[in-house]
Amino acid sequence: MKQNSAVSRYPDVKKITSQLDELIQKPIYTVSPEALEKYETEYFGEKCIKSKAMIDEAKKLIPGGVQHNLAFNHPFPLVFEKAEGCYLYDIDGNRYYDFLQAGGPTVLGSNPPQVREKVIQLLNECGPSTGLFHEYEYKLAKKISDCMPSVEMIRMLGSGTEACMAAIRVARLATKKKNIIKMGGAYHGWSDQLAYGIRIPGSKWTQAHGVPKYIFKHTQEFFPNDLNDLEKKLKRNKRHGGTAAVLIEPVGPESGTRPLDFDFNKGVEELCRKYDALLIFDEVVTGFRMGMGGAQEYFGVSPDLTVFGKVIAGGYPSAGGLGGKKEVMKYLSAGISGEAKHKKALVGGTMAANPLSCLAGYYTICEMERTDAAGKAAEFGDKLVDGLQGLIEKYDLPFVAFNQGSICHLETVGTMHFSIDWSKPWKIPNVLDQTSLRKREMEHMGAAYMAEGIVTLAGSRLYTSAAYEDSMLPDILERFDHVFQTIVQKS
């Protein structure tokens, strides 16, 4: 384990991949229709009445009734009004263990008072935004740079999506090349070009609804964990204008749902150097969650650009940033001056780097460092996954549980493990049908967990935080046990 890393053990990727390969070849095991109906009637129907009424009204004004994809749940989204530590509370007064953690950034736990008090003070004195420079822009930038040596400079942006967009523009300016290669199945936000190969490796444009195909002329994907496939793409691009950058999630697509070999990132870095391409690490989830030095320190890699997300604003709004080496980041200089000797990337954001987000991010990272929050979250993640594996064995289920520190996975149907092979086009319809069917069962499993007082990400991913204590684990596992008791093979 690296000096500042929070991850004490790394999954046996070959073993996990083999288990996931087997999982998607087997029939679907999911919550029984009788148990699902009981959850729908006795929990959602009787204990979530206020949520149901509010969502019914919201659907009249908001498409689907909610504003964020993470909020979609079967049989209807719940309305939450309080977040504290490792707990969430809905509008009906029900309490839940929070393993969504706002999509990953709240490593300290939700709404920590040490940060909240500083935010309130700033709101009383300055307000959330002035449009001008604030001292915490510098303090946050310095703190991030001190933690991650490859981040010699950083530019705050409004979101991880914006940071990924900026990374591509900067890479193209810095290299004078156009082609971008991303890892198939990875999620780098919802911008046009990066919607290519999203969620399912090999999916190309098929999941990018609303985006014209010509947008992807200079975007390519390679298969996860396959250095040979990446080198083929790099070699081909060398004959056609070169590659500006390779963009990856360092633990694997979708926050490591399809995990990568430990040495894979180092191999990608070596290929980037060999073919004069920049290496972009998307650390929206792993940054400060795998340790203060991020995934790049853990894997011993020095990326040219690093994408940050929610954590660098402490979970507060306007949460994104792009950091990197000076010779690359110079293409991101802000202001309206025409003195620069090089072109500047078209990047903006009125609310980016506002005082509120910078202050919250600074004190969040300081508190994480002071308390070893990432280490505590990862330690609980290890224990949670060990407990889930014990339940899987108890009920002889084909489920797969593994983790990369505090990023935990509970794969019950393997939706994200499918891929598309365009050399066998007759198999593509079956893959798309299977992923749709299994996604529906993910929703049913997620509903069962929710009814047992456990909030997950899509029923298959769980983020732990430093707010969790060992004394909570037996109760948490008992709730999972209640769901596992109801599992049957889908007919």
N, C-alpha and C positions, 0 to 999 in steps of 0.2 A: 504494500500500500504506500502511495506517495505521501510525503510529509503532511500536506494539508488536505488530503483526500478523506472523504467521509465513508467511502465504500471499502468494507473490510473483506468482502468476498465477491467474486465475479462469477456469473452463472457458467455452467458447463454448456457452451453454446451448441456443440455437436449433439449432446444428449437432449437438450431442449428442442432443437430443430427436429430431431428424429421423433420426439414425442408429438410435436405439432404436425409433422407429416402424417403420423398415424391417426391423429385426432380428426383431420379433415377427410380421411378415408373411411371413418366409422360413421354409423348412424348418429343422428343428433340425440343427445341426452339433454333434457331440459325439465323445467318445473312442470308437473303434471297439470292437465287441464282442470282437474278438480281443485288442486291447490291454488292455481292461478285465479280461478273464479272466486275462491274463498278470500284470497287477498284483495281482489277487486271489490268484492261486496263488503266484507267485514272491516277492512282497513280503509281503503280509498273511499268506499261508499259511505262509511259511518264516521270515520275519524278525520277525514280531509274535506269536510263539507265547504268550509270557507274558501279553500284553495280551488275547488271545483267551480264555485260560483264566480270567483274572480277571473279565472281562466276563460269561462264561458263569456264573460263580458269583454275580456281582453281580445278574444278572437274577432270581435266586431270591428276592432280598430288596428290590430296587429296581425300580420299574416302568421297563421299557425298559433297565435296567442302568446308567443314569447319572442324575445329579441336575440337570443343566442342559442346556437345549436346544442350547447351543453345542457340547456334547460329542458329539452324534449325528453319526456318520460311516458311510459305506458302506465295506466290508461289515460292519464293527463298530467301535465306538469304541476308540481307543487309550488306554492308561493312561500318563499323564505323571508323572514323579517329580522333575524338575529344570527350573527356569527360570532363565536367566542371560542378561542383556543381550538380544540378538536371537535367542537359541537356546532351543529346548525339547528335552528328552531323554525318551524313553519308557522304560518298564520293561524293554524288551529291549535298551536301550543305543543305539538309533537316535537320530541328531541331526537336527533340523529348523530351518529358518528360521521364526521366529515372526511371521507377519503377522496373527494374531488379536489379539495383545497384550491378552489378557484381555477382549476386546470393546471395546478402545479406550483404556483409561485410562493404560496404562504408557508415557507419552511419553518417559520417561527410558530405557526398556528395563526388562526384568523384574528384580526383586529387586536394585536398586542398593545397593551397600554403604554409600553415604553416608547412606541412609535406614535400612537394616537395622541398622546399628550403634546408631543412636539408639533404635530400637525395642527392641533387646536390652537396652540400658541402662534403659529405662523398665520393661520386664518384670522386671528385677532389683530395681528400686527401688519400684515402685508396683503392678504388675500391670495387666492389661488394662482393668479397670473397678472403680469404687468406687460408682457410682450418684450421686456428688456432683460438684461443680464442680471442674474441673482447669484449671490456667493455660493449657494449650494450646488449650482451647476459645476463649479470648480471642485468643490469638496467631493461630490459624487464621482466625478471623472477621475480625480486623484485616487480615491478609494478603490475603484474598479481596476485602475492601472496598477496599483500596488499589489493587488491580489493576482492579476494575470499578466505576466511579463510581455506576452505577445500583444497586449492591448496598450500600445504606446500612446494612442490618441483615441478619443471616443466622441461620437456625435449622438445626442439623444434624439429619439423620434417618437412617434405616437403609438406604435405597436410593433410586434414582431413581424407582422406582414410588411409594414413599411420598411423595417430594417432589412428584410430579405430583398425587397425591391431595390433599395439603395445599394445593397451589396453587389447586385448584378450590374447596376449602372457604373459603380466605381470600378469593378473588375474590368469592364469593357473599356473604360477610359484608360486605366492603368496599363493594360496589356495591348490595347489597340486590336483586340480580337472580339469576335461576336458570339461564338458558341459557348453555351453553358451546359454542363452535364450534372444532373442531380441523381440521387439514389432513388430507384423505383420504389414507390409506395410511401415515400417520405412526405410529410406535411410541412410546407414552408409558407403558410398563410394562403390567402385566396386571390392573390394577384394573377393576372391573365397568364403570363408565361410560366409561372410555377404551379399552375393547376395541371400541368402535364405529369403523367405517371403518378397521380395522387392516390394514396391509400392502397391500391393494388399494384404491385410491380408488373410492368408490362401493359398497364391500362392505357398508356399514351393519352389521347384526347378524350377517351370514352366517358370519363367522369367529369369533364370540364364543360358542363352545360352552360350555354350562353357565351362561350368563347370561340371565335372563328378559328378554324384549323391553321390558317396561315400565320397566326400569332406564334405558333410553335416551331417556326422554321429553324430557329437557332437554339432550341431547347431539346435536350436528349436525356435519356435515363439509362442507368446501368443496373444490373441485378444486385441486390444487397449481398454483401459478404463475398463478392466475386471479383477479385482483382484482375483476373484475366479478361472478364467482360469489360471492365473499366478501361484497361489498357487498349483493347480493340477499338473502343470509341475514341480514345485519345490519339491513337495511331492514325485512324481514319481522318480525324479532324485536322491532324498535322498536314495532310495533303489538301485540306480545304479550308485554309484560313486559321487553323489552330483553335485552341480552347482557352477561353478567358478564365474560367474557373470551374472547379468541382465543388458542389454544394452538398453537405451531408449532415444528418443528425448523428452525432458520434456514437450513440449507443444502439442505433438502428432506426429504421422507419417507425413512425408513430411512437416516438419515445421508447424505442427498444422493444416494441411488440414482436418484431422479427429481429432477435438479437444478433450482434456482430461479434466475431472472434476478437479476442483482446488485442491481437497484433494488427488487426485490419486497418485501423486508423493510421498507424505508422506506415503501412504499405501504401495507403492512398496518398499520404504526404510525399513519399518517395517518388510515386508516379507523377505527381504534380510538379515536382522539381525536375524530373526527367523530361517532361513535355512542356515546361515553361507555362504552366497554368497556376492560377492562384488557388489556394485551398480556403474554403469558407466553412467554418464550423457554425452550425445553428445550435446555440446553447440556450435557447429560450427556456427549455425545461432543465437541462443539466447544469447550467450556469449557477454556481453557488449551492445547488442541490447535491451535486456529487462532491462538494468540497469548495473551499474558498477559491481554489485555482481552477474550478470547473472540470469538465471532462478532458480538456486539453492537458491539464497537469496530470490527471490520472493516467492517461494513455501516453504521456510523454511526447506530445505533438505541439508544434508551434504554427498554428494557422495564420494565414495572412490577414484574414478578416474574421471577426466573431460577431454573430447576431445574438442580441439579448432581447428578452421580453419582459413579462410582468414583474419579475422579481426585482429588477433594478429601480422600480418605483414602489417597492414594498407592497404590491398588490393594488396600489392606487391608480387612478386613470393616467393616460398618456404614458404608457409603459412600454418602451422599446428603445433600442439603441444599436448602433453599429460601431464596433471598435476594431482596431487593427494597427498594423505597422505604419510608421510615419510616411514612408515612401508611397504607400497606397492611399492612406487616409488624407493626404494633401488634396486629393480630388474631391474632398467633401467640405472644403472651407466654406464658411457661411458669409453672409454680408452681400452688399451690392457693388463692392469695389471691382474695378476692372484691371487691377494691378497684377493679378496672378499670371504666371507665365505658362499656364496650362489651363485646359478647359475644366470647368467644375460641373460635377454631376447635378442634374436637375432634381433637387431634393428640398422639401419644405416641411411645414407643419407649424401652424400658428400656436398650438398648445403644447408642442414638444418642449421638453426641458423647462416646464413651468416650475415655479418655486415649490409648489406643493409636492409634485412627483419627485423632484430632485431631493428635497429634504427627507421625504418618506423613504426613498431608496437609500439614502446615505445612512440614516439611523437604523434601517432594517439590516443592512449589510454589516454595520458595526455591531449590532446586537447579535446577529448570527455568528460573527467571529468571536465575540466575547463569551458566548454561551455554548459554542460548538453545536449549534442547532442542527446543522446538516449531519453531524456524526450521530446525534441522538435520534434523529428521524430515520437514518439508515439502520441503526441498531434495532429500532422497533420494526422496521421493514423486514429485516432478517427473521425476527421472531414471528411476525405475522405470516410470512410465507411458509415458515416451518410448520406453523399450526394449520394452515390451509392444506399443505401437503399431507399432513396427518389425517385430516378429514377426507381428503380424496381417497386415501388408502382405506380408511374405515368403511367407506361406502362403495369401494371398488369402482370408481368412476374414471372415465378416460380424460378428465380435466388435467390441465397443465398449469402449475403455479411456479413462478420464478421472479427474481427481482434484480435490479441494478441499484443497490442501496435502498433509498426511499422511494424508488419508482418500482411499484409492484404490479404484477400481471396475474390475472386469474382467467385463463382461456378455457371456456367451456364449449365453444363451438368452432373456434379457429377461423372466424370470418376474415381476419386480416392476414391469414397465412396463405390464402390462395394467390395465384399469379396467372398471368396470361402469356401464353406462348404463341406468338404470331406465325410460327412455322407449322402450327397445328390449328388452323382457324376453325375446324369443326368442333373443337373443344371449348371455344370462347363462350357460346351461349350457355353451356352447362356451368361454366365458372360464374358468369353473371347471375344465373338463376340461383346457384348455391349461396353466393354471397348475400343475395337479397333475402333468401329464406333464413339463413343463419343470423343475419342482422336482426330480423324480427324476433328470433329466440333470444338474442342478446337483450332486447328490450324487455322481454318477459322475465328474464333472469334479473335484470336491473330493477324491475318492479317488485319482485320478490324480496330482493335485498332492501329496497326502500321501505317496504312494509315491515321489515324486521328492524328498521332503524339504522340502516347503513346506506350512505350516499356514495355511489361509485361513479366513475367515468364510463358511460356506456355499458355498465355491467361487467367490464373486463379489465379495467385499470384502476389502481388504487395508489394514491400518493399519501405517504405518512408525513407527519410533522413532529417537531420537537415538543409539541403540546401533549403528545400521547405518553401515557405512563404504563408500565408493565402491569399494574393492577387492573387495567382496563381490558387486557388481552383475553382472559377467560370469558368475559361477557361478550366480547366481539365474536370470538370463535363459536360461542354457543348460538349466536344469532345466525351465523353462516351454517351451523349444523342444522338449525331448523329448516333452512332452505334445502340443504343437501338431502334431508330426509324425504323430500317430496319429488326428487328427480326420477324421471322415467325415460325410457327410450321412446322417442317420437315415432309414431306409427306412420 
